[in-house]
Amino acid sequence: MKRKLIIAGIVIGAILALGPFWGGLATLFGMHRAFDSLAGSGIGDPRALSSSISVILFFQFAGFIACPIGIALCIFSIIKLSALHRNPPPLPPAPPSNASVFKE
């Protein structure tokens, strides 16, 4: 169970470490939305354009904040996984032997 939790930490950390990529992807879609609002309203409505740009900046900021958190989580999880491999948990005790039944 502990091993699955550590591997989940590595996967989640890797996804968070790709934060700038996710922010760039959101920027592509956001810029498309911003230019659509600019084409639809013209220059007369700057609020439509500024709301689209604020969404773009939010996702870029979130991506850059998530990146160091993801890297730290990956490093921590990899260290824990290597420690788990170096010191595996003890095996459960062996069941009691029924050899006394056959000693007659």
Secondary structure, DSSP 4 states (H G I P E B T S, - for coil): -HHHHHHHHHHHHHHHHTHHHHHHHHHHHHHHHHHHHHHHHGGG-HHHHHHHHHHHHHHHHHHHHHHHHHHHHHHHHHHHHHHHHHSPPPPPPPPPP-GGGG--
